[in-house]
């Protein structure tokens, strides 16, 4: 993977045989959920990002104001996806995992499909995801 100072890594399961559109949707869900999980309701229909000791907001701001790098990689199983999520949590990195409810694929079975890690510095993410291949 090319070195980027700050990035978000999106991990998609390759063992599920998801259609390209489904993969794109799951990646988008994961990327956005990282931020949605931090929203605080502060009034009627008004939200703001809440405090989180695991987030370096200067890094997040630099990413948002910068080139907004996202890299999509694949993993081969649910177990691998869940292990990556656990490693990201242990490293105190912003992350979000997606469990699809199975309405359009997966025959109605809830299925873990995607994970977003970051935005965070490359040196913090790469030990967790650097071995994964680009999609």
KETIMAR-260991 format. One line per 4 residues: number of its first residue (from 1); their letters; for each residue y, x, z of N, C-alpha, C, O, CB. Coordinates in Angstrom, 3 decimals. Glycine has a CB too. Layout:
N
NUM) A) Y X Z Y X Z Y X Z Y X Z Y X Z  ... $
END
This chain:
135
1) XXXX) -1.174 0.820 0.000 0.000 0.000 0.000 1.252 0.874 0.000 1.283 1.923 0.642 -0.010 -0.938 1.196  2.266 0.442 -0.712 3.516 1.179 -0.743 4.202 1.081 0.613 4.145 0.046 1.278 4.437 0.651 -1.860  4.842 2.154 1.009 5.543 2.168 2.284 6.829 1.361 2.175 7.613 1.546 1.245 5.845 3.612 2.725  7.032 0.494 3.102 8.248 -0.281 3.227 8.614 -0.253 4.694 7.746 -0.384 5.557 8.077 -1.749 2.689 $
5) XXXX) 9.853 -0.087 4.975 10.302 0.030 6.349 9.948 -1.203 7.178 9.351 -1.075 8.247 11.791 0.264 6.382  10.307 -2.384 6.704 10.011 -3.635 7.403 9.368 -4.581 6.403 9.820 -4.695 5.263 11.304 -4.268 8.037  8.309 -5.261 6.837 7.588 -6.132 5.915 6.852 -7.219 6.667 6.721 -7.183 7.890 6.611 -5.328 5.069  6.378 -8.179 5.908 5.458 -9.186 6.418 4.192 -9.076 5.583 4.245 -9.038 4.354 6.077 -10.641 6.357 $
9) XXXX) 3.058 -9.026 6.261 1.771 -9.000 5.583 1.153 -10.386 5.690 1.102 -10.969 6.773 0.827 -7.911 6.189  0.691 -10.905 4.577 0.007 -12.190 4.558 -1.439 -11.923 4.149 -1.704 -11.342 3.097 0.708 -13.210 3.579  -2.364 -12.357 4.996 -3.794 -12.128 4.773 -4.429 -13.456 4.390 -4.297 -14.447 5.107 -4.486 -11.517 6.045  -5.119 -13.468 3.252 -5.850 -14.655 2.796 -7.337 -14.358 2.766 -7.758 -13.264 2.392 -5.362 -15.107 1.397 $
13) XXXX) -8.120 -15.335 3.161 -9.576 -15.179 3.085 -10.024 -15.267 1.635 -9.682 -16.215 0.928 -10.295 -16.252 3.941  -10.787 -14.280 1.196 -11.278 -14.259 -0.176 -12.668 -14.867 -0.314 -13.142 -15.090 -1.427 -11.293 -12.846 -0.691  -13.321 -15.135 0.812 -14.684 -15.665 0.774 -14.732 -17.176 0.562 -15.814 -17.737 0.385 -15.400 -15.317 2.050  -13.591 -17.835 0.576 -13.569 -19.296 0.501 -13.523 -19.844 -0.922 -13.773 -21.031 -1.133 -12.394 -19.814 1.260 $
17) XXXX) -13.212 -19.010 -1.885 -13.113 -19.485 -3.257 -11.964 -20.474 -3.460 -12.074 -21.399 -4.264 -14.414 -20.128 -3.667  -10.859 -20.278 -2.726 -9.718 -21.186 -2.875 -9.114 -21.063 -4.265 -9.060 -19.980 -4.847 -8.651 -20.898 -1.807  -8.660 -22.199 -4.782 -7.905 -22.184 -6.030 -6.597 -21.412 -5.811 -6.137 -21.281 -4.677 -7.620 -23.641 -6.530  -6.005 -20.907 -6.885 -4.771 -20.119 -6.771 -3.654 -20.913 -6.114 -2.917 -20.377 -5.287 -4.320 -19.641 -8.146 $
21) XXXX) -3.523 -22.170 -6.468 -2.491 -23.001 -5.861 -2.705 -23.185 -4.371 -1.750 -23.173 -3.593 -2.444 -24.346 -6.536  -3.952 -23.354 -3.975 -4.282 -23.499 -2.558 -3.958 -22.204 -1.818 -3.402 -22.232 -0.720 -5.778 -23.872 -2.374  -4.307 -21.067 -2.426 -4.000 -19.779 -1.813 -2.495 -19.603 -1.636 -2.036 -19.136 -0.594 -4.570 -18.638 -2.659  -1.731 -19.979 -2.660 -0.266 -19.862 -2.575 0.275 -20.742 -1.458 1.154 -20.320 -0.707 0.393 -20.246 -3.918 $
25) XXXX) -0.237 -21.952 -1.345 0.222 -22.864 -0.293 -0.122 -22.326 1.088 0.709 -22.383 1.994 -0.396 -24.252 -0.481  -1.329 -21.805 1.263 -1.738 -21.288 2.562 -0.909 -20.061 2.941 -0.549 -19.895 4.106 -3.233 -20.939 2.552  -0.605 -19.206 1.970 0.246 -18.041 2.221 1.643 -18.487 2.654 2.218 -17.927 3.588 0.333 -17.148 0.961  2.178 -19.486 1.977 3.507 -19.997 2.335 3.498 -20.605 3.730 4.421 -20.382 4.513 3.979 -21.040 1.310 $
29) XXXX) 2.462 -21.370 4.043 2.355 -21.947 5.387 2.391 -20.847 6.449 3.134 -20.947 7.425 1.055 -22.775 5.519  1.594 -19.809 6.259 1.514 -18.732 7.245 2.854 -18.025 7.402 3.304 -17.781 8.522 0.437 -17.725 6.847  3.491 -17.698 6.281 4.763 -16.988 6.318 5.825 -17.776 7.067 6.578 -17.212 7.862 5.238 -16.692 4.911  5.887 -19.062 6.820 6.896 -19.897 7.469 6.547 -20.190 8.930 7.441 -20.289 9.771 7.058 -21.203 6.706 $
33) XXXX) 5.261 -20.329 9.234 4.849 -20.695 10.587 5.228 -19.628 11.608 5.464 -19.944 12.774 3.351 -20.934 10.629  5.288 -18.381 11.186 5.739 -17.329 12.092 7.080 -17.723 12.701 7.300 -17.549 13.900 5.852 -15.969 11.352  7.966 -18.251 11.876 9.289 -18.642 12.352 9.271 -20.021 13.015 9.921 -20.217 14.041 10.283 -18.634 11.197  8.543 -20.967 12.447 8.491 -22.309 13.029 7.957 -22.285 14.458 8.378 -23.091 15.287 7.625 -23.223 12.169 $
37) XXXX) 7.046 -21.383 14.753 6.507 -21.283 16.100 7.568 -20.850 17.110 7.373 -21.010 18.315 5.346 -20.310 16.121  8.682 -20.305 16.635 9.753 -19.839 17.518 10.895 -20.838 17.664 11.848 -20.583 18.400 10.297 -18.537 17.006  10.811 -21.983 16.965 11.902 -22.944 17.012 11.948 -23.664 18.353 10.921 -24.049 18.912 11.766 -23.953 15.882  13.146 -23.829 18.840 13.398 -24.609 20.044 14.224 -25.819 19.654 15.191 -25.700 18.902 14.122 -23.760 21.137 $
41) XXXX) 13.850 -26.972 20.156 14.667 -28.154 19.926 15.830 -28.093 20.903 15.621 -28.019 22.114 13.838 -29.479 20.098  17.049 -28.122 20.389 18.231 -28.023 21.241 19.067 -29.294 21.226 20.138 -29.343 21.829 19.080 -26.855 20.812  18.591 -30.297 20.553 19.300 -31.561 20.489 18.697 -32.407 19.401 17.709 -32.014 18.782 20.800 -31.351 20.248  19.276 -33.565 19.157 18.770 -34.448 18.113 18.785 -33.738 16.766 19.846 -33.393 16.245 19.600 -35.739 18.046 $
45) XXXX) 17.608 -33.526 16.215 17.455 -32.917 14.895 18.141 -31.559 14.773 18.572 -31.186 13.682 17.999 -33.845 13.846  18.245 -30.833 15.843 18.890 -29.525 15.823 17.938 -28.510 16.449 17.445 -28.713 17.558 20.259 -29.555 16.580  17.686 -27.433 15.739 16.752 -26.411 16.203 17.389 -25.039 16.102 18.308 -24.830 15.310 15.447 -26.456 15.394  16.902 -24.111 16.901 17.303 -22.711 16.782 16.097 -21.852 17.144 15.147 -22.321 17.770 18.538 -22.380 17.703 $
49) XXXX) 16.151 -20.602 16.743 15.089 -19.679 17.106 15.200 -19.361 18.586 16.275 -19.041 19.092 15.154 -18.388 16.256  14.073 -19.455 19.266 14.062 -19.244 20.707 13.780 -17.808 21.087 13.439 -16.989 20.233 13.049 -20.135 21.346  13.920 -17.500 22.362 13.658 -16.138 22.834 12.161 -15.840 22.822 11.341 -16.722 23.073 14.227 -15.939 24.250  11.823 -14.613 22.534 10.433 -14.171 22.566 10.443 -12.671 22.830 10.953 -11.898 22.019 9.678 -14.517 21.225 $
53) XXXX) 9.885 -12.266 23.951 9.905 -10.848 24.311 9.084 -9.997 23.351 9.219 -8.774 23.353 9.387 -10.665 25.723  8.235 -10.615 22.528 7.428 -9.866 21.570 8.160 -9.587 20.260 7.677 -8.811 19.435 6.158 -10.615 21.284  9.299 -10.202 20.065 10.025 -10.034 18.811 11.166 -9.050 18.983 11.893 -9.098 19.976 10.556 -11.379 18.310  11.321 -8.168 18.028 12.507 -7.325 17.950 13.430 -8.001 16.943 13.276 -7.833 15.733 12.157 -5.828 17.529 $
57) XXXX) 14.391 -8.767 17.458 15.237 -9.575 16.577 16.079 -8.718 15.651 16.479 -9.186 14.585 16.138 -10.473 17.395  16.365 -7.467 16.027 17.092 -6.572 15.122 16.248 -6.267 13.892 16.771 -6.197 12.779 17.480 -5.261 15.842  14.937 -6.085 14.088 14.025 -5.851 12.968 13.951 -7.095 12.084 14.009 -6.998 10.858 12.614 -5.468 13.480  13.824 -8.260 12.712 13.746 -9.507 11.946 15.021 -9.703 11.132 14.952 -10.055 9.954 13.518 -10.716 12.888 $
61) XXXX) 16.173 -9.481 11.739 17.460 -9.644 11.037 17.559 -8.664 9.867 18.003 -9.028 8.778 18.649 -9.429 12.014  17.141 -7.418 10.103 17.182 -6.414 9.032 16.289 -6.836 7.866 16.651 -6.648 6.704 16.743 -5.031 9.567  15.126 -7.405 8.176 14.212 -7.886 7.129 14.834 -9.035 6.349 14.823 -9.036 5.118 12.875 -8.334 7.742  15.372 -10.002 7.063 15.978 -11.176 6.411 17.160 -10.757 5.550 17.318 -11.257 4.437 16.432 -12.215 7.461 $
65) XXXX) 17.989 -9.850 6.046 19.170 -9.408 5.308 18.848 -8.358 4.251 19.696 -8.031 3.421 20.195 -8.858 6.267  17.626 -7.828 4.278 17.246 -6.765 3.364 16.512 -7.286 2.141 16.904 -8.294 1.552 16.391 -5.758 4.077  15.433 -6.588 1.760 14.720 -6.968 0.542 13.572 -7.930 0.802 12.864 -8.311 -0.130 14.195 -5.743 -0.145  13.375 -8.334 2.080 12.488 -9.450 2.416 11.061 -9.210 1.917 10.452 -10.110 1.337 13.033 -10.750 1.825 $
69) XXXX) 10.527 -8.016 2.135 9.228 -7.619 1.595 8.087 -8.428 2.202 7.968 -8.557 3.420 8.994 -6.140 1.837  7.248 -8.970 1.314 6.010 -9.648 1.700 4.895 -9.048 0.856 5.051 -8.846 -0.348 6.108 -11.218 1.502  3.779 -8.767 1.499 2.629 -8.193 0.804 1.422 -9.069 1.113 1.158 -9.382 2.273 2.377 -6.698 1.233  0.686 -9.466 0.069 -0.459 -10.350 0.238 -1.741 -9.553 0.009 -1.930 -8.910 -1.023 -0.376 -11.560 -0.734 $
73) XXXX) -2.612 -9.624 1.013 -3.885 -8.906 0.988 -5.018 -9.885 1.293 -4.776 -11.030 1.675 -3.882 -7.727 2.010  -6.238 -9.428 1.120 -7.382 -10.291 1.370 -8.295 -9.753 2.443 -8.366 -8.546 2.678 -8.157 -10.490 0.113  -8.999 -10.674 3.097 -10.080 -10.311 4.008 -11.292 -11.144 3.611 -11.154 -12.117 2.870 -9.680 -10.548 5.520  -12.478 -10.776 4.091 -13.717 -11.339 3.565 -14.398 -12.387 4.429 -15.453 -12.896 4.051 -14.657 -10.259 3.331 $
77) XXXX) -13.817 -12.728 5.593 -14.506 -13.697 6.446 -13.565 -14.270 7.496 -12.486 -13.739 7.758 -15.714 -13.049 7.125  -14.013 -15.372 8.085 -13.264 -15.952 9.203 -13.228 -14.979 10.374 -12.189 -14.816 11.014 -13.888 -17.296 9.642  -14.338 -14.341 10.654 -14.396 -13.398 11.771 -13.379 -12.276 11.588 -12.711 -11.877 12.542 -15.809 -12.814 11.909  -13.262 -11.770 10.371 -12.297 -10.699 10.104 -10.872 -11.212 10.276 -10.037 -10.521 10.859 -12.492 -10.131 8.682 $
81) XXXX) -10.582 -12.409 9.779 -9.246 -12.995 9.912 -8.882 -13.166 11.390 -7.779 -12.813 11.805 -9.176 -14.357 9.180  -9.804 -13.704 12.173 -9.552 -13.916 13.597 -9.378 -12.588 14.338 -8.560 -12.493 15.253 -10.695 -14.718 14.221  -10.138 -11.572 13.952 -10.005 -10.254 14.578 -8.637 -9.640 14.268 -8.022 -9.020 15.136 -11.132 -9.313 14.098  -8.168 -9.810 13.042 -6.837 -9.318 12.676 -5.756 -10.036 13.479 -4.792 -9.418 13.931 -6.588 -9.504 11.169 $
85) XXXX) -5.927 -11.343 13.649 -4.978 -12.121 14.447 -4.951 -11.604 15.884 -3.877 -11.420 16.457 -5.344 -13.626 14.421  -6.113 -11.372 16.462 -6.189 -10.847 17.830 -5.507 -9.485 17.943 -4.808 -9.221 18.922 -7.652 -10.736 18.278  -5.704 -8.622 16.950 -5.076 -7.299 16.972 -3.555 -7.411 16.884 -2.833 -6.671 17.553 -5.607 -6.436 15.818  -3.075 -8.336 16.059 -1.626 -8.540 15.939 -1.044 -9.057 17.254 0.023 -8.615 17.681 -1.310 -9.528 14.793 $
89) XXXX) -1.746 -9.990 17.892 -1.297 -10.492 19.189 -1.290 -9.381 20.236 -0.337 -9.257 21.006 -2.193 -11.644 19.653  -2.356 -8.568 20.265 -2.443 -7.462 21.217 -1.309 -6.460 21.007 -0.817 -5.859 21.963 -3.796 -6.758 21.091  -0.899 -6.283 19.748 0.190 -5.361 19.419 1.560 -6.004 19.624 2.589 -5.369 19.396 0.055 -4.883 17.978  1.569 -7.261 20.054 2.796 -8.021 20.302 3.669 -8.144 19.052 4.895 -8.053 19.116 3.591 -7.364 21.418 $
93) XXXX) 3.001 -8.355 17.911 3.713 -8.542 16.652 3.887 -10.031 16.361 3.030 -10.831 16.735 2.961 -7.850 15.495  4.974 -10.414 15.705 5.097 -11.798 15.264 3.930 -12.115 14.334 3.644 -11.347 13.416 6.465 -12.046 14.552  3.260 -13.232 14.563 2.147 -13.594 13.698 1.859 -15.082 13.798 2.238 -15.742 14.766 0.898 -12.784 14.057  1.183 -15.595 12.784 0.780 -17.004 12.772 -0.472 -17.137 11.929 -0.580 -16.560 10.847 1.920 -17.923 12.224 $
97) XXXX) -1.413 -17.906 12.444 -2.666 -18.152 11.724 -2.673 -19.613 11.278 -2.166 -20.491 11.976 -3.923 -17.824 12.622  -3.253 -19.857 10.113 -3.297 -21.202 9.544 -4.729 -21.716 9.549 -5.654 -21.038 9.102 -2.721 -21.213 8.110  -4.889 -22.927 10.063 -6.169 -23.623 10.008 -5.961 -24.877 9.177 -5.335 -25.837 9.627 -6.714 -23.966 11.447  -6.485 -24.861 7.973 -6.368 -25.990 7.060 -7.239 -27.144 7.564 -8.320 -26.918 8.106 -6.777 -25.578 5.618 $
101) XXXX) -6.770 -28.368 7.386 -7.522 -29.518 7.901 -8.609 -29.990 6.942 -9.417 -30.844 7.308 -6.576 -30.661 8.191  -8.645 -29.460 5.739 -9.743 -29.757 4.830 -9.592 -31.012 3.995 -10.594 -31.556 3.530 -10.967 -29.862 5.593  -8.369 -31.492 3.788 -8.184 -32.716 3.000 -8.417 -32.507 1.510 -8.953 -33.388 0.839 -6.796 -33.257 3.216  -8.016 -31.343 0.983 -8.149 -31.122 -0.462 -9.274 -30.169 -0.818 -9.775 -30.195 -1.942 -6.859 -30.592 -1.018 $
105) XXXX) -9.673 -29.340 0.109 -10.790 -28.416 -0.093 -11.557 -28.336 1.219 -11.105 -28.885 2.223 -10.293 -26.991 -0.556  -12.660 -27.694 1.237 -13.467 -27.441 2.428 -14.170 -28.689 2.951 -14.629 -28.703 4.094 -12.601 -26.864 3.513  -14.261 -29.731 2.139 -15.069 -30.920 2.445 -14.759 -31.528 3.812 -15.665 -31.930 4.542 -16.534 -30.567 2.381  -13.472 -31.591 4.150 -13.057 -32.214 5.400 -13.261 -31.369 6.649 -13.053 -31.848 7.763 -13.782 -33.476 5.565 $
109) XXXX) -13.664 -30.120 6.473 -13.914 -29.237 7.614 -12.671 -28.371 7.851 -12.184 -27.714 6.931 -15.182 -28.341 7.369  -12.166 -28.374 9.077 -11.048 -27.497 9.418 -11.479 -26.048 9.231 -12.540 -25.636 9.700 -10.563 -27.747 10.878  -10.635 -25.277 8.534 -11.014 -23.929 8.133 -9.836 -22.980 8.277 -8.742 -23.273 7.795 -11.531 -23.920 6.691  -10.046 -21.844 8.935 -9.010 -20.813 8.992 -8.897 -20.164 7.620 -9.892 -19.704 7.060 -9.329 -19.745 10.090 $
113) XXXX) -7.683 -20.128 7.081 -7.474 -19.668 5.714 -6.548 -18.474 5.575 -6.744 -17.639 4.691 -6.942 -20.774 4.911  -5.541 -18.380 6.434 -4.479 -17.396 6.210 -3.881 -16.932 7.530 -3.986 -17.597 8.561 -3.380 -17.983 5.313  -3.256 -15.775 7.458 -2.600 -15.166 8.602 -1.372 -14.429 8.097 -1.443 -13.721 7.092 -3.562 -14.207 9.371  -0.247 -14.587 8.783 0.942 -13.783 8.505 1.198 -12.900 9.715 1.120 -13.356 10.856 2.188 -14.682 8.184 $
117) XXXX) 1.502 -11.639 9.459 1.874 -10.698 10.506 3.228 -10.100 10.125 3.404 -9.568 9.029 0.779 -9.579 10.694  4.161 -10.197 11.040 5.499 -9.683 10.797 6.454 -10.804 10.457 6.056 -11.964 10.351 5.482 -8.654 9.682  7.689 -10.463 10.290 8.217 -9.148 9.936 8.159 -8.157 11.092 8.439 -8.475 12.248 9.639 -9.280 9.460  7.781 -6.950 10.718 7.714 -5.847 11.668 7.741 -4.540 10.880 7.603 -4.524 9.657 6.432 -5.943 12.565 $
121) XXXX) 7.919 -3.471 11.604 7.957 -2.147 10.960 6.570 -1.774 10.438 5.546 -2.109 11.034 8.465 -1.064 11.956  6.570 -1.079 9.322 5.320 -0.650 8.690 4.420 0.102 9.656 3.207 -0.112 9.674 5.615 0.223 7.486  5.004 0.976 10.457 4.175 1.778 11.367 3.485 0.934 12.432 2.514 1.378 13.045 5.022 2.839 12.037  3.985 -0.282 12.656 3.340 -1.179 13.614 2.278 -2.069 12.965 1.283 -2.418 13.601 4.385 -2.044 14.288 $
125) XXXX) 2.492 -2.433 11.699 1.564 -3.320 10.990 0.411 -2.542 10.339 -0.735 -2.990 10.363 2.318 -4.119 9.923  0.717 -1.394 9.768 -0.283 -0.663 8.987 -1.572 -0.330 9.739 -2.640 -0.375 9.129 0.318 0.597 8.491  -1.527 0.002 11.034 -2.799 0.253 11.726 -3.717 -0.975 11.766 -4.929 -0.836 11.928 -2.524 0.718 13.141  -3.151 -2.154 11.621 -3.930 -3.391 11.671 -4.396 -3.820 10.284 -5.527 -4.281 10.126 -3.108 -4.504 12.308 $
129) XXXX) -3.534 -3.671 9.278 -3.828 -4.225 7.945 -3.908 -3.188 6.821 -4.196 -3.538 5.676 -2.783 -5.230 7.592  -3.660 -1.944 7.135 -3.578 -0.911 6.081 -4.851 -0.722 5.278 -4.802 -0.200 4.165 -3.211 0.392 6.692  -5.990 -1.134 5.819 -7.272 -0.967 5.127 -7.569 -2.115 4.147 -8.504 -2.014 3.353 -8.399 -0.865 6.151  -6.795 -3.188 4.191 -7.059 -4.352 3.347 -6.533 -4.134 1.935 -5.562 -3.406 1.729 -6.427 -5.607 3.954 $
133) XXX) -7.185 -4.771 0.963 -6.789 -4.593 -0.430 -5.840 -5.695 -0.877 -5.908 -6.833 -0.415 -8.018 -4.564 -1.331  -4.957 -5.320 -1.789 -3.998 -6.256 -2.354 -4.716 -7.331 -3.152 -5.753 -7.068 -3.762 -2.984 -5.524 -3.236  -4.168 -8.540 -3.151 -4.707 -9.615 -3.999 -3.970 -9.615 -5.322 -4.261 -10.437 -6.191 -4.584 -11.005 -3.305 $
END
